[in-house]
Amino acid sequence: MATAKSPWWKSAVIYQIYPRSFQDSNGDGIGDLQGITSRLDYLADLGIDAIWLSPVYRSPQDDNGYDISDYCDIDPMFGTLADMDTLIGEARKRNIRIIMDLVLNHSSDEHPWFLEAKKSRDNPFHDYYVWRDGNEDVPPNDMKACFGGSAWTWVPDVQQYYFHQFSVKQPDLNWDNPKVREEIYKIINFWIERGVGGFRLDVIDQIAKEPDLKITNNGPMLHAYIREMNRHTFGGTDLVTVGEAWGANVDNAKIYSDPSGREFSMVFQFEHIGLDQIPGKEKWDLEPLDWMELKKVLSKWQTGLHGCGWNSLFWNNHDLPRIVSRWGDDGKYRVESAKMFATLLHGMQGTPYIYQGEELGMTNAPYDISDYRDIETLHIYRDRLAEGYAEEDVMRSIHAKGRDNARTPMQWDGSKNAGFTVGEPWLKVNPNYLQINAAGECNTADSVFAYYKALIALRKKYPIFAEGDYQLLMGDDPDVFAYKRTWKEQTLYVICNFHAKKLNEVIPEEYRKGTLLISNYAEQGSSLKPYEARIYLEQRN
């Protein structure tokens, strides 16, 4: 358990659900809230403390729910507000909290605010969004949207451009307008009153954008806005809050997650996630992982936030490929490498996040382009072909980094469509569901699921996982990622072979003096098998 002074989320493990891909209850091929409720016992057995729920609000689904048309209602494809209340209540019975995913940088272009905003410049909702004057054929500047094309779209009725960092159907909200902020605080408090356990805040570091200066994240008013939001909503509560901040570095992460509680509990930062792309290029421009740099980056964040901030620990989410396919081995050593990545992450200080199916060792799914549904994937396919890239190279990038790798339906069992739906799934099921599924994993003592369950239990049993400091060991070793955690009279040694080869006589005896808490192989001295991982606990009197 956490110490008396520690918030509950410091010793917690959070599980992310992508609702449309988790469990379908009505046969329409789309996961829903009743489906999630039906699987709560599975999650309780795993041992998680909270569920981060990707957006389930009303939405035209241009970007799978990250384009919201009503923040205070549930999209019919997922169910009703009553279904949400049931999920919150049933989860609470199992000591699981529900974390809502708030998209506050932009809304859908079908939100009532925007429908009004584009009617005229005098409309009171016009200033809820970011507009600039210009000529129809000459955008205000050359800024590009993340999903391709210009970040500016012309509206003839008002003879102005609106700004959108993502899809043309996701106009950016104008946080400089105090009325917008007031509306947002009402939305947050609406969900607090319904009993949610916290919030994940989508691309929150972009709310204070300055498009005239081509500033998208870390704008000058960012922290002032976040602190105002905190004061008017979740500040002073025990709710967990995590901000998605692609532009975060250690210094501003300390501000976001300062223990004073003026902003958030923690942030998602992505420095480690960009280590397998060509520097200065897009994520599609592939480069082998510089894994020595990975050691440096993860260690920097561990030491940099210790005692003055808090880390979010993750390999996977709905926007990222499966880690076992990305940096592990999803063939011969799938089970071993999946367990190694889990060990490496869960031994660190911070709050671990498990993305649905990660606890099963689910893999990427290299589909044909016709099988993909993700807007980003389809745009990059079109744009790169138009730019002259070879289709083979474009597909190689999509297979490696496409977001639908994470969005294939949850693999529950070996029945049709992996037990996800009795209908036609909205996205093709990964064909390997016959070999990788929850039914098989939960009934196997040495499965990936069993290993995650054991890691979660260790975090709850030993406060050192949440409280201990961090020191990188064997920093120059080209194959081993090892570190130690120290707290009071205890030391944890975490040792991982990051590669598919046996390493002879590499672990110093000093690291093996304690009790072996967990390993993905039967222990055999100082050598490490392919992708082997161990955690030792040394107790000093």
RODO-2510 file (C-alpha; in nm, 4 decimals, decimal comma):
residues 541
     n   res          X          Y          Z
     1     m     0,0000     0,0000     0,0000
     2     a     0,1055     0,3626    -0,0451
     3     t     0,2266     0,5526     0,2576
     4     a    -0,0241     0,7652     0,4458
     5     k     0,0958     1,0841     0,2789
     6     s     0,0890     0,9457    -0,0745
     7     p    -0,2095     0,9902    -0,3055
     8     w    -0,3760     0,6652    -0,4087
     9     w    -0,2599     0,7001    -0,7686
    10     k     0,1072     0,6739    -0,6759
    11     s     0,0720     0,3038    -0,6010
    12     a    -0,2020     0,2462    -0,8576
    13     v    -0,1972     0,0778    -1,1977
    14     i    -0,4256     0,2264    -1,4637
    15     y    -0,5732     0,0327    -1,7538
    16     q    -0,6668     0,2095    -2,0773
    17     i    -0,9742     0,0968    -2,2672
    18     y    -1,0423     0,1948    -2,6265
    19     p    -1,4204     0,1470    -2,6016
    20     r    -1,5055     0,0700    -2,9642
    21     s    -1,2562    -0,2186    -2,9601
    22     f    -1,2996    -0,3685    -2,6126
    23     q    -1,6309    -0,5578    -2,5975
    24     d    -1,9479    -0,5355    -2,8043
    25     s    -2,2672    -0,6218    -2,6158
    26     n    -2,5330    -0,5736    -2,8848
    27     g    -2,3893    -0,7280    -3,2001
    28     d    -2,3357    -0,4089    -3,4005
    29     g    -1,9612    -0,4703    -3,4245
    30     i    -1,8680    -0,1744    -3,2050
    31     g    -1,7607    -0,2006    -2,8434
    32     d    -1,9810    -0,0248    -2,5890
    33     l    -2,0267     0,0637    -2,2224
    34     q    -2,2362    -0,2406    -2,1369
    35     g    -1,9609    -0,4522    -2,2891
    36     i    -1,7022    -0,2883    -2,0650
    37     t    -1,9224    -0,3416    -1,7594
    38     s    -1,9490    -0,7111    -1,8464
    39     r    -1,5675    -0,7413    -1,8351
    40     l    -1,5046    -0,5649    -1,5039
    41     d    -1,4407    -0,8932    -1,3220
    42     y    -1,1585    -0,9683    -1,5654
    43     l    -0,9995    -0,6315    -1,4846
    44     a    -1,0545    -0,6751    -1,1121
    45     d    -0,8770    -1,0098    -1,1352
    46     l    -0,5856    -0,8425    -1,3111
    47     g    -0,5658    -0,6062    -1,0140
    48     i    -0,5903    -0,2644    -1,1768
    49     d    -0,7120     0,0407    -0,9805
    50     a    -0,8598     0,2615    -1,2507
    51     i    -0,9794     0,2550    -1,6108
    52     w    -0,8868     0,5354    -1,8472
    53     l    -1,1721     0,5397    -2,0952
    54     s    -1,1023     0,6878    -2,4386
    55     p    -1,3836     0,9268    -2,5432
    56     v    -1,7406     0,7966    -2,5396
    57     y    -1,9126     1,1341    -2,5808
    58     r    -2,1452     1,2212    -2,8681
    59     s    -1,9338     1,2568    -3,1782
    60     p    -1,9502     1,2309    -3,5582
    61     q    -1,6510     0,9932    -3,5138
    62     d    -1,4293     1,1654    -3,7688
    63     d    -1,1366     1,0912    -3,5372
    64     n    -1,2911     0,8019    -3,3439
    65     g    -1,4476     1,0188    -3,0763
    66     y    -1,1711     1,2753    -3,0318
    67     d    -1,4064     1,5130    -3,2156
    68     i    -1,6787     1,5842    -2,9593
    69     s    -2,0180     1,7309    -3,0451
    70     d    -2,1652     1,7043    -2,6911
    71     y    -1,9365     1,6775    -2,3891
    72     c    -2,2204     1,5939    -2,1497
    73     d    -2,3830     1,3033    -2,3292
    74     i    -2,2840     0,9557    -2,4491
    75     d    -2,2712     0,8653    -2,8154
    76     p    -2,5511     0,6181    -2,8923
    77     m    -2,2978     0,3749    -3,0404
    78     f    -2,1590     0,3324    -2,6877
    79     g    -2,4863     0,3478    -2,4958
    80     t    -2,6482     0,6053    -2,2704
    81     l    -2,5720     0,8214    -1,9686
    82     a    -2,7502     0,5569    -1,7632
    83     d    -2,5047     0,2973    -1,8983
    84     m    -2,2187     0,5262    -1,7947
    85     d    -2,3632     0,5652    -1,4460
    86     t    -2,3914     0,1868    -1,4225
    87     l    -2,0299     0,1430    -1,5320
    88     i    -1,9087     0,3971    -1,2752
    89     g    -2,1103     0,2286    -1,0012
    90     e    -2,0164    -0,1303    -1,0890
    91     a    -1,6515    -0,0357    -1,1203
    92     r    -1,6621     0,1333    -0,7806
    93     k    -1,7938    -0,1906    -0,6257
    94     r    -1,4691    -0,3512    -0,7455
    95     n    -1,2533    -0,0611    -0,6208
    96     i    -1,1929     0,0550    -0,9765
    97     r    -1,2248     0,4218    -1,0708
    98     i    -1,3284     0,5521    -1,4130
    99     i    -1,1044     0,8165    -1,5714
   100     m    -1,2659     1,0177    -1,8489
   101     d    -1,0735     1,1336    -2,1550
   102     l    -1,1312     1,5073    -2,2009
   103     v    -1,0624     1,6697    -2,5378
   104     l    -1,0428     2,0386    -2,4555
   105     n    -0,8142     2,1718    -2,7281
   106     h    -1,0804     2,1370    -2,9970
   107     s    -1,4372     2,0289    -3,0525
   108     s    -1,6178     1,8738    -3,3452
   109     d    -1,7269     2,1070    -3,6227
   110     e    -2,0740     1,9645    -3,5506
   111     h    -2,0729     2,0947    -3,1925
   112     p    -2,3523     2,3508    -3,1424
   113     w    -2,0898     2,6119    -3,0543
   114     f    -1,9216     2,5818    -3,3922
   115     l    -2,2476     2,5591    -3,5840
   116     e    -2,3289     2,8984    -3,4371
   117     a    -1,9737     3,0329    -3,4661
   118     k    -1,9603     2,9991    -3,8425
   119     k    -2,2898     3,1811    -3,9033
   120     s    -2,1504     3,5313    -3,8596
   121     r    -1,8709     3,7274    -3,7003
   122     d    -2,1262     3,8896    -3,4667
   123     n    -2,2534     3,5602    -3,3306
   124     p    -2,1680     3,5312    -2,9594
   125     f    -2,0146     3,1889    -3,0241
   126     h    -1,7874     3,3094    -3,3033
   127     d    -1,5094     3,3914    -3,0578
   128     y    -1,5274     3,0402    -2,9084
   129     y    -1,2887     2,9392    -3,1893
   130     v    -0,9706     3,0688    -3,3495
   131     w    -1,0364     3,2771    -3,6617
   132     r    -0,8189     3,4869    -3,8882
   133     d    -0,8943     3,7164    -4,1798
   134     g    -0,7569     3,6382    -4,5235
   135     n    -0,8326     3,5716    -4,8857
   136     e    -0,9943     3,2465    -4,9895
   137     d    -0,6865     3,1226    -5,1725
   138     v    -0,4261     3,2596    -4,9303
   139     p    -0,4299     3,1044    -4,5784
   140     p    -0,3008     3,3206    -4,2898
   141     n     0,0247     3,1230    -4,2867
   142     d     0,1734     2,7904    -4,3968
   143     m     0,1007     2,5912    -4,0803
   144     k     0,0096     2,2282    -4,1445
   145     a    -0,2441     2,0116    -3,9638
   146     c    -0,1217     1,6959    -3,7942
   147     f    -0,3428     1,4833    -4,0185
   148     g    -0,2187     1,6511    -4,3358
   149     g    -0,3046     1,9616    -4,5331
   150     s    -0,3339     2,3205    -4,4148
   151     a    -0,4203     2,4017    -4,0536
   152     w    -0,6584     2,6680    -4,1872
   153     t    -1,0019     2,6191    -4,3454
   154     w    -1,2008     2,8922    -4,5219
   155     v    -1,5627     2,9637    -4,4263
   156     p    -1,7324     3,1732    -4,6974
   157     d    -2,0171     3,2923    -4,4721
   158     v    -1,7780     3,4827    -4,2463
   159     q    -1,4974     3,5392    -4,4974
   160     q    -1,2471     3,4012    -4,2475
   161     y    -1,0293     3,0985    -4,1805
   162     y    -1,0611     2,8853    -3,8707
   163     f    -0,7619     2,7092    -3,7180
   164     h    -0,7455     2,3320    -3,6643
   165     q    -0,4352     2,1470    -3,5539
   166     f    -0,5890     1,8113    -3,6433
   167     s    -0,8748     1,7220    -3,8776
   168     v    -1,0663     1,9904    -4,0654
   169     k    -1,3615     1,8665    -3,8560
   170     q    -1,1798     1,9492    -3,5303
   171     p    -1,1722     2,3301    -3,4967
   172     d    -0,9498     2,4565    -3,2157
   173     l    -1,1205     2,6197    -2,9194
   174     n    -1,0184     2,9723    -2,8215
   175     w    -0,8985     2,9457    -2,4631
   176     d    -0,8251     3,3180    -2,4591
   177     n    -1,2010     3,3689    -2,4344
   178     p    -1,3028     3,3449    -2,0657
   179     k    -1,6514     3,2255    -2,1670
   180     v    -1,4948     2,9194    -2,3311
   181     r    -1,3045     2,8408    -2,0139
   182     e    -1,6193     2,8778    -1,8041
   183     e    -1,8036     2,6342    -2,0300
   184     i    -1,5164     2,3858    -2,0034
   185     y    -1,5191     2,4027    -1,6235
   186     k    -1,8929     2,3282    -1,6240
   187     i    -1,8236     2,0190    -1,8347
   188     i    -1,5522     1,8944    -1,5990
   189     n    -1,7718     1,9502    -1,2926
   190     f    -2,0602     1,7703    -1,4621
   191     w    -1,8485     1,4543    -1,4743
   192     i    -1,7053     1,5016    -1,1258
   193     e    -2,0617     1,5130    -0,9920
   194     r    -2,1363     1,1857    -1,1730
   195     g    -1,8602     1,0178    -0,9736
   196     v    -1,5656     0,9781    -1,2084
   197     g    -1,2226     0,9161    -1,0594
   198     g    -1,0230     1,1570    -1,2725
   199     f    -0,9374     1,2831    -1,6167
   200     r    -0,6869     1,2322    -1,8947
   201     l    -0,6567     1,5599    -2,0838
   202     d    -0,5919     1,5207    -2,4551
   203     v    -0,3129     1,7363    -2,6108
   204     i    -0,3557     1,9766    -2,3201
   205     d    -0,0242     2,1493    -2,3897
   206     q    -0,1780     2,2923    -2,7089
   207     i    -0,4659     2,4890    -2,5565
   208     a    -0,2633     2,8148    -2,5378
   209     k    -0,1600     2,8140    -2,9016
   210     e    -0,0428     3,1287    -3,0791
   211     p    -0,1014     3,0486    -3,4475
   212     d     0,0222     3,3883    -3,5694
   213     l     0,3585     3,3018    -3,4168
   214     k     0,3300     2,9370    -3,5244
   215     i     0,3278     2,8266    -3,1593
   216     t     0,1146     2,5182    -3,1001
   217     n     0,2327     2,3800    -2,7660
   218     n     0,3688     2,5416    -2,4504
   219     g     0,2140     2,8798    -2,5312
   220     p     0,2741     3,1659    -2,2883
   221     m    -0,0619     3,1326    -2,1098
   222     l    -0,0571     2,7527    -2,0798
   223     h     0,0149     2,7111    -1,7093
   224     a    -0,2066     3,0040    -1,6112
   225     y    -0,4989     2,8367    -1,7879
   226     i    -0,4279     2,4977    -1,6327
   227     r    -0,4091     2,6446    -1,2833
   228     e    -0,7341     2,8316    -1,3310
   229     m    -0,8971     2,5086    -1,4502
   230     n    -0,7574     2,3282    -1,1467
   231     r    -0,8996     2,5888    -0,9057
   232     h    -1,2462     2,5726    -1,0590
   233     t    -1,2744     2,1945    -1,0936
   234     f    -1,0600     1,9072    -0,9633
   235     g    -0,8199     2,1025    -0,7420
   236     g    -0,8206     1,9853    -0,3801
   237     t    -0,9861     1,6510    -0,4623
   238     d    -0,8326     1,3030    -0,4764
   239     l    -0,9038     1,2770    -0,8507
   240     v    -0,6148     1,1681    -1,0691
   241     t    -0,5346     1,3973    -1,3615
   242     v    -0,2899     1,3270    -1,6413
   243     g    -0,2161     1,5707    -1,9198
   244     e    -0,1069     1,4531    -2,2628
   245     a     0,1915     1,6765    -2,3407
   246     w     0,3907     1,5875    -2,6513
   247     g     0,5986     1,9009    -2,5991
   248     a     0,6895     1,8264    -2,2375
   249     n     1,0456     1,8192    -2,1099
   250     v     1,1671     1,7472    -1,7582
   251     d     1,1599     2,1118    -1,6556
   252     n     0,8018     2,1850    -1,7531
   253     a     0,6866     1,8396    -1,6393
   254     k     0,7943     1,9482    -1,2911
   255     i     0,5534     2,2392    -1,3243
   256     y     0,2687     2,0204    -1,4521
   257     s     0,3083     1,7598    -1,1780
   258     d     0,4394     1,9655    -0,8873
   259     p     0,3339     1,7962    -0,5605
   260     s     0,1617     2,1199    -0,4559
   261     g    -0,1265     2,0018    -0,6750
   262     r    -0,1802     2,3306    -0,8589
   263     e    -0,1944     2,1614    -1,1992
   264     f    -0,2050     1,7841    -1,2677
   265     s    -0,1106     1,4612    -1,0965
   266     m     0,1222     1,3758    -1,3861
   267     v     0,1708     1,4128    -1,7608
   268     f     0,2267     1,1824    -2,0512
   269     q     0,5549     1,2775    -2,2139
   270     f     0,6759     1,1075    -2,5298
   271     e     1,0492     1,1574    -2,5525
   272     h     1,1176     0,7845    -2,5446
   273     i     0,8491     0,7202    -2,8064
   274     g     1,0319     0,9202    -3,0739
   275     l     1,3593     0,7284    -3,0570
   276     d     1,2860     0,5066    -3,3582
   277     q     1,2305     0,7800    -3,6138
   278     i     1,4752     0,9911    -3,8089
   279     p     1,5489     1,3056    -3,6027
   280     g     1,3593     1,6074    -3,7265
   281     k     1,1296     1,3928    -3,9417
   282     e     0,7849     1,2424    -3,8908
   283     k     0,7099     0,9212    -3,7053
   284     w     0,6692     0,7478    -4,0424
   285     d     1,0382     0,8053    -4,1211
   286     l     1,1662     0,4900    -3,9571
   287     e     1,4987     0,4390    -3,7898
   288     p     1,6183     0,1496    -3,5695
   289     l     1,5730     0,2136    -3,1986
   290     d     1,8810     0,3646    -3,0359
   291     w     1,8328     0,1601    -2,7253
   292     m     2,1315     0,3082    -2,5435
   293     e     1,9556     0,6413    -2,5861
   294     l     1,6397     0,4782    -2,4478
   295     k     1,8306     0,3987    -2,1282
   296     k     1,9424     0,7595    -2,1018
   297     v     1,6004     0,9076    -2,1708
   298     l     1,4054     0,6870    -1,9287
   299     s     1,6711     0,7374    -1,6616
   300     k     1,6655     1,1143    -1,7122
   301     w     1,2929     1,1232    -1,6434
   302     q     1,3241     0,8939    -1,3420
   303     t     1,5873     1,1068    -1,1721
   304     g     1,4549     1,4401    -1,2983
   305     l     1,1081     1,4081    -1,1447
   306     h     1,2007     1,2201    -0,8264
   307     g     1,0659     1,4125    -0,5292
   308     c     0,9445     1,7075    -0,7382
   309     g     0,6999     1,5592    -0,9893
   310     w     0,5547     1,2304    -1,1067
   311     n     0,6033     1,0035    -1,4064
   312     s     0,3465     0,8271    -1,6200
   313     l     0,4887     0,4914    -1,7253
   314     f     0,3734     0,3478    -2,0548
   315     w     0,4794     0,1666    -2,3702
   316     n     0,1428     0,1547    -2,5446
   317     n    -0,1739     0,3548    -2,5970
   318     h    -0,4422     0,4009    -2,8629
   319     d    -0,2043     0,6110    -3,0757
   320     l     0,0988     0,3811    -3,0598
   321     p     0,1937     0,0421    -3,2075
   322     r     0,2185    -0,2633    -2,9840
   323     i     0,5468    -0,2610    -2,7916
   324     v     0,6098    -0,6338    -2,8347
   325     s     0,6073    -0,5832    -3,2120
   326     r     0,7765    -0,2458    -3,2045
   327     w     1,0862    -0,3104    -2,9912
   328     g     1,0476    -0,6706    -2,8843
   329     d     0,9996    -0,9966    -3,0714
   330     d     0,6432    -1,0857    -3,1626
   331     g     0,7484    -1,4245    -3,2980
   332     k     0,9751    -1,6737    -3,1184
   333     y     1,0185    -1,4641    -2,8043
   334     r     0,6812    -1,2922    -2,7907
   335     v     0,6003    -1,4081    -2,4371
   336     e     0,9490    -1,3452    -2,3025
   337     s     0,9874    -1,0003    -2,4563
   338     a     0,6365    -0,8953    -2,3483
   339     k     0,7241    -0,9866    -1,9907
   340     m     1,0607    -0,8117    -2,0139
   341     f     0,9016    -0,4838    -2,1217
   342     a     0,6492    -0,5141    -1,8404
   343     t     0,9247    -0,5741    -1,5849
   344     l     1,1344    -0,2825    -1,7054
   345     l     0,8444    -0,0396    -1,6850
   346     h     0,6643    -0,1543    -1,3698
   347     g     0,9865    -0,1486    -1,1695
   348     m     1,0224     0,2272    -1,2214
   349     q     0,8821     0,5146    -1,0176
   350     g     0,5568     0,6491    -1,1549
   351     t     0,2082     0,5276    -1,2346
   352     p     0,2065     0,2388    -1,4863
   353     y    -0,0508     0,2363    -1,7641
   354     i    -0,1551    -0,0882    -1,9308
   355     y    -0,3223    -0,0568    -2,2702
   356     q    -0,5919    -0,3149    -2,3431
   357     g    -0,4395    -0,6367    -2,4726
   358     e    -0,0894    -0,5446    -2,3567
   359     e    -0,1405    -0,7828    -2,0654
   360     l    -0,1950    -1,0595    -2,3230
   361     g     0,1059    -0,9729    -2,5373
   362     m    -0,1135    -0,8664    -2,8308
   363     t     0,0800    -0,7742    -3,1458
   364     n     0,0658    -0,5406    -3,4439
   365     a    -0,1558    -0,6438    -3,7349
   366     p    -0,0014    -0,5765    -4,0789
   367     y    -0,3104    -0,5288    -4,2911
   368     d    -0,3720    -0,4183    -4,6481
   369     i    -0,4584    -0,0510    -4,6801
   370     s    -0,8248    -0,1412    -4,7407
   371     d    -0,8452    -0,2905    -4,3897
   372     y    -0,7389     0,0268    -4,2069
   373     r    -0,9898     0,2734    -4,0628
   374     d    -0,7694     0,5330    -3,8908
   375     i    -0,7918     0,8842    -4,0396
   376     e    -0,4215     0,9502    -3,9834
   377     t    -0,3174     0,6282    -4,1562
   378     l    -0,5399     0,6902    -4,4585
   379     h    -0,4159     1,0484    -4,4905
   380     i    -0,0479     0,9543    -4,4728
   381     y    -0,1006     0,6808    -4,7317
   382     r    -0,2602     0,9294    -4,9718
   383     d    -0,0154     1,2116    -4,9017
   384     r     0,3035     1,0082    -4,9232
   385     l     0,2044     0,8404    -5,2474
   386     a     0,1321     1,1862    -5,3889
   387     e     0,4767     1,2989    -5,2735
   388     g     0,6405     1,0172    -5,4678
   389     y     0,7136     0,7632    -5,1955
   390     a     0,7054     0,3992    -5,3041
   391     e     0,3918     0,2192    -5,1856
   392     e     0,6068    -0,0558    -5,0326
   393     d     0,7850     0,2005    -4,8160
   394     v     0,4616     0,3715    -4,7171
   395     m     0,3071     0,0417    -4,6102
   396     r     0,6210    -0,0533    -4,4177
   397     s     0,5815     0,2664    -4,2160
   398     i     0,2091     0,2061    -4,1619
   399     h     0,2687    -0,1508    -4,0483
   400     a     0,5265    -0,0243    -3,7997
   401     k     0,3571     0,2889    -3,6660
   402     g    -0,0081     0,2972    -3,7720
   403     r    -0,2558     0,3656    -3,4920
   404     d    -0,4875     0,0811    -3,5921
   405     n    -0,2206    -0,1593    -3,4640
   406     a    -0,3498    -0,0714    -3,1185
   407     r    -0,7144    -0,0560    -3,2145
   408     t    -0,7810    -0,4076    -3,3380
   409     p    -1,0549    -0,5710    -3,1288
   410     m    -0,9660    -0,7178    -2,7915
   411     q    -0,8873    -1,0876    -2,8197
   412     w    -1,1049    -1,2587    -2,5604
   413     d    -1,1169    -1,6191    -2,6804
   414     g    -1,0883    -1,8484    -2,9813
   415     s    -1,4469    -1,8116    -3,1002
   416     k    -1,5466    -1,6122    -3,4082
   417     n    -1,4156    -1,2546    -3,3989
   418     a    -1,2186    -1,3429    -3,0842
   419     g    -1,5298    -1,3116    -2,8670
   420     f    -1,5394    -0,9374    -2,9288
   421     t    -1,8688    -0,9365    -3,1219
   422     v    -2,1237    -1,1681    -3,2775
   423     g    -2,1607    -0,9148    -3,5592
   424     e    -1,9172    -0,7718    -3,8138
   425     p    -1,6357    -0,5950    -3,6245
   426     w    -1,5768    -0,2291    -3,7115
   427     l    -1,2066    -0,3123    -3,7578
   428     k    -1,0682    -0,6468    -3,8640
   429     v    -0,9601    -0,8776    -3,5810
   430     n    -0,5923    -0,9700    -3,5717
   431     p    -0,5751    -1,3214    -3,7232
   432     n    -0,3511    -1,4448    -3,4407
   433     y    -0,6399    -1,4348    -3,1906
   434     l    -0,6548    -1,8156    -3,1978
   435     q    -0,3083    -1,8242    -3,0413
   436     i    -0,3320    -1,5066    -2,8291
   437     n    -0,6471    -1,4516    -2,6248
   438     a    -0,7612    -1,3860    -2,2698
   439     a    -0,9284    -1,7238    -2,2205
   440     g    -0,6019    -1,9033    -2,2828
   441     e    -0,3897    -1,6531    -2,0916
   442     c    -0,6026    -1,6498    -1,7781
   443     n    -0,5824    -2,0292    -1,7494
   444     t    -0,2052    -2,0540    -1,7955
   445     a     0,0232    -2,0147    -1,4953
   446     d     0,3197    -1,8701    -1,6855
   447     s     0,1218    -1,6496    -1,9279
   448     v     0,1799    -1,2822    -1,9985
   449     f    -0,1463    -1,2096    -1,8137
   450     a    -0,0282    -1,3963    -1,5048
   451     y     0,2981    -1,2038    -1,5151
   452     y     0,1256    -0,8641    -1,5314
   453     k    -0,1001    -0,9713    -1,2463
   454     a     0,2050    -1,0596    -1,0374
   455     l     0,3756    -0,7273    -1,1152
   456     i     0,0659    -0,5349    -1,0102
   457     a     0,0495    -0,7310    -0,6852
   458     l     0,4149    -0,6491    -0,6119
   459     r     0,3496    -0,2773    -0,6575
   460     k     0,0698    -0,2937    -0,4029
   461     k     0,2709    -0,5022    -0,1568
   462     y     0,5977    -0,3075    -0,1541
   463     p     0,5954     0,0743    -0,1117
   464     i     0,9463     0,0904    -0,2575
   465     f     0,7937     0,0638    -0,6068
   466     a     0,6180     0,3963    -0,5547
   467     e     0,8580     0,5678    -0,3166
   468     g     1,2112     0,4546    -0,3992
   469     d     1,4693     0,6627    -0,5785
   470     y     1,6349     0,5479    -0,9020
   471     q     1,9885     0,4788    -1,0138
   472     l     2,0898     0,3416    -1,3537
   473     l     2,3285     0,0467    -1,3389
   474     m     2,5542    -0,0890    -1,6137
   475     g     2,4866     0,2285    -1,8105
   476     d     2,7453     0,1465    -2,0784
   477     d     2,6391    -0,2141    -2,1278
   478     p     2,5136    -0,2593    -2,4877
   479     d     2,2600    -0,5280    -2,4000
   480     v     2,1431    -0,4949    -2,0383
   481     f     1,9020    -0,2401    -1,8924
   482     a     1,9557    -0,2533    -1,5164
   483     y     1,8701    -0,0110    -1,2389
   484     k     1,8189    -0,0061    -0,8653
   485     r     1,5553     0,1551    -0,6473
   486     t     1,6330     0,2463    -0,2874
   487     w     1,3926     0,3318    -0,0064
   488     k     1,4521     0,3140     0,3668
   489     e     1,6183    -0,0227     0,4348
   490     q     1,5275    -0,1786     0,1000
   491     t     1,6841    -0,1938    -0,2451
   492     l     1,5250    -0,3254    -0,5636
   493     y     1,7429    -0,4482    -0,8476
   494     v     1,5726    -0,4618    -1,1877
   495     i     1,7719    -0,6413    -1,4591
   496     c     1,6583    -0,6853    -1,8189
   497     n     1,8181    -0,8350    -2,1296
   498     f     1,6882    -0,6143    -2,4061
   499     h     1,7830    -0,8507    -2,6885
   500     a     1,7147    -1,1930    -2,8415
   501     k     2,0505    -1,3410    -2,7456
   502     k     2,1925    -1,5102    -2,4409
   503     l     2,4300    -1,2982    -2,2335
   504     n     2,6948    -1,4900    -2,0408
   505     e     2,8205    -1,3834    -1,6975
   506     v     2,6843    -1,0298    -1,7049
   507     i     2,5032    -0,9823    -1,3713
   508     p     2,7271    -0,8905    -1,0767
   509     e     2,6686    -1,1005    -0,7674
   510     e     2,5936    -0,7841    -0,5729
   511     y     2,2664    -0,7428    -0,7647
   512     r     2,1565    -1,1005    -0,6895
   513     k     2,1927    -1,1065    -0,3106
   514     g     1,8305    -1,0351    -0,2332
   515     t     1,5076    -1,2277    -0,2772
   516     l     1,3999    -1,2899    -0,6357
   517     l     1,0544    -1,1302    -0,6549
   518     i     0,9773    -1,2106    -1,0171
   519     s     1,1412    -1,3374    -1,3347
   520     n     1,0298    -1,4531    -1,6771
   521     y     1,2676    -1,7520    -1,6628
   522     a     1,3777    -1,9920    -1,3915
   523     e     1,6801    -1,8163    -1,2426
   524     q     2,0224    -1,9424    -1,3504
   525     g     2,3021    -1,7418    -1,1950
   526     s     2,4782    -1,4529    -1,3622
   527     s     2,3827    -1,5239    -1,7258
   528     l     2,0732    -1,3905    -1,8968
   529     k     1,8598    -1,5739    -2,1500
   530     p     1,7020    -1,3895    -2,4463
   531     y     1,4787    -1,1094    -2,3160
   532     e     1,5221    -1,2323    -1,9596
   533     a     1,4034    -1,0032    -1,6804
   534     r     1,4368    -1,0204    -1,3019
   535     i     1,3551    -0,8122    -0,9967
   536     y     1,5388    -0,8730    -0,6678
   537     l     1,4566    -0,7195    -0,3306
   538     e     1,7375    -0,6738    -0,0785
   539     q     1,6346    -0,6028     0,2807
   540     r     1,8899    -0,4420     0,5126
   541     n     1,8433    -0,4626     0,8889
***
